[in-house]
């Protein structure tokens, strides 16, 4: 079933997940038939399908669905795109903001599409470092801009709830391509992010 699971109809995937969660509750020493837990397996199954819906989406197609010829050649910055994702190491949430800048090269995309691809990549099992790179390379591949830079700032519940249990730790990752390899271009983006 493993190799076929991703191609199963949604209802079949939901039912399979619910059955596994019922078993997990039993392994934890709970009674899945008690009133408070009776519908928990199906609720959790639905939640997991929602939280991982990014596997069913094509981020390049999302960006290309709203491409416009435009001679604008200055920096486009979209900041503070909130996201929630799941750490692939502990299956616990991490969340924060994504900041994106790109310099068009004859084409632009609808601004909401940038937020949509953040949703697509964050709705997969992730590590923050890879997600940062995936967003940047997706924009580069879809738009062929002069350059793109992505910064992700996040808090990880796997660091807050378990292990080192550090409540105020924040993680920042960045990836840059093309024109943003020049320090002055990166600095221009950073100045936009941190201006009051």
Secondary structure, DSSP 8 states (H G I E B T S, - for coil): -GGGGGGS-HHHHHHHHHHHHHHHHHHTT--TTSGGGTTHHHHHHHHHHHHTGGGG--HHHHHHTTEEE----SEEEEEEEEEEEEETTT--EEEEEEEEEEE-SSEEE-HHHHHHHHHHHHSSEE-HHHHHHHHHHHHHHHH--SEEEEEEEEEEHHHHSSTT--TT--EEEEEEEEGGGSHHHHHHHHHHHH--
